[in-house]
């Protein structure tokens, strides 16, 4: 009996050892890239740190698994060179040889490395946004891809459609250009020969090999997915914000590579204010098109102000200050966006200097860089502090995207969004990050009309007035609790219905987002209290139900179920955001973007007739208003309403409608005419604004 037992035990042990082992799944996929661009590998001073490794999360079991291309859950790289008529063989990042060496080594002459690099940098940028926003990134699909009849059939409430994957074309153009295409939901990168007189010796420059360029273009796509109307230039700040914000993300990605930061800080003796690889963008690209250094320098505007302030002669100082350009003089999107970049980056450098002043005093006896060589230990500590400060500032900038109006945003409103979003998540501000940001915006001349001062408490969006709230509050404020319950039950039922259709979790979420937008629209149509108009900044109810409200027949209307025509309302977005602060604070919100359009005309008299309902023909453009609602998911409390009223100052020449009319007619400079085109007698946005702005 004991012998039989012993044999059985041995057999069980043998079977266990003979079974294929269950190897643990890697947590990260490591991919090699250029830290900056190929040019940095040709300089002995920077070659040692230019070969970098990016770590991106390994695909989860609920995501689409990575295939050759690379093609995964978020991105599909398609390497077709239309000029040469060639499809380059796709890289397979799951090949054992590549897994063993963190992907292909950096190479200008291997197209498969180009594919690897654009994939790695784009995924790194996506994950950065997801961590700050607390939700998955989705891509916008322009409705212009569909026929007018298809748009009408789908209905006003489903205006935004989403694309699952962003397509990336590493060799799409043979020109000095790279851009995001809203029409194609794609990134197109160019390659070109340097300008005459370039001494780098490069035969070709590939924009897809610049980490700055890839991060910049990916940010354009992400921002368009978050804010559908962010590519429609209704004022001088819209496209400038797109360019400036994309530069901010590209710059702060430098500081995620700690070894690179340490190398550059050692070289600059602890200072981040000089022109260096850390503070400049796309150096190889800039020099290849004839510039002396980087394509753009983060602190160029601040440096010019400092040089003027350093002049001791009073008359010369005053003359230098007068000759400095101001933001009011600038219309070109990249240059105007440079003021936003300077404000954010100066705030970051100021915080870095405050965080490291004690370290420098201990090591050198001075709280500012002295020019003396720093010890390796001090360099590592300074690099860590720079990385922490940049990460905090960048997350502040990204979280603010949920706190801006859905249409017609200005730089000052973005500042208010940064301050409010940070205060909601981090009520205490011991290191005065918000003060540093507000001060830097003031130094760059970015003002906030309507605010009494530039102090952070004055810049925060005002909490909603309870008198405007249409329904009585219960349990401290559950205005939207019935909506949240409806969305939750819909989510559960919808998920069960999609369970067996083979969709990935993110594909399910894409459909649920669209479905929830429809549910929110339905819920809004059921409201009958006239105070909803005041709360949302739009005309929600029929005119007969809102006595005393100005009648604007120019607002797009439609009859539902044969009833009285009602103003058309569009729900741009209904997305949950789950965020965590540095001390473990948790903030769960529902972010809803609601908008409305109104027929607008260049002639003020024609506008007045259209508002009264007189037939005036096709509008010259559509004027939009709306609001962003931030709802606490715990109790349905309305935390913030950021409005742009559809009827604000309709006849006032200082109002929004008059300002947009002047902008579209070209009074604000050539930018307005360059971003609009003539379509069937109407002005319409250029469908590829970034192709135009990025060329050359």
Secondary structure, 3 states (H helix, E strand, C coil): CHHHHHHHHHHHHHHHHHCCCCCCCCCEEEEEEECCCHHHHHCCCCHHHHEEEEEEECCCCCCCCCECECECCCEEECCEECCCCEECCCECCCCHHHHCCCCCCCCCCCHHHHHHHHHHHHHHHHHHHHHHHCCCCCEEECHHHCCHHHHHHHCHHHCCEEECCEEEEEEEECCCCEEEECCCCEEEEEEECCCCCCCCCCCCEEHHHCHHHHHHHHHHHHHHHHCHHHHCCCCCCHHHHHHHHHHHHHHHHHHHCHHHHHHHHHHHCCCCCCCCCCCEECHHHHHHCCCCCCCEECCHHHHHHHHHHCCCCHHHHHHHHHHCCCHHHCCCHHHHHHHHHHHHHHHHHHHHHHHHHHHHHHHHCCCCCCCCCCCHHHHHHHHHHHHHHHHHHHHHHHHHHHHCCCCCCCHHHHHHHHHHHHHHHCCCCCCCHHHHHHHHHHHCCCCCCCCCCCCHHHHCCCCCCHHHCCCCCCCCCCCCHHHHHHHHHHHHHHHHHHCCCCCCHHHHHHHHHHHHHHHHHHHHHCCCCCHHHHHHCCCCCCHHHCCCCCCCCCECEECCCCCCCEECCEEEEEEEEEEECCCCCEEEEEEEEEEEEEEECCCHHHHHHHHCCCCCCCCCEEEEEEEEEEEECCCCCEEEEEEECCCCCCCCCCCHHHHHHHHHCCCCCHHHHHCEEEECCEEEECCCHHHHHHCC
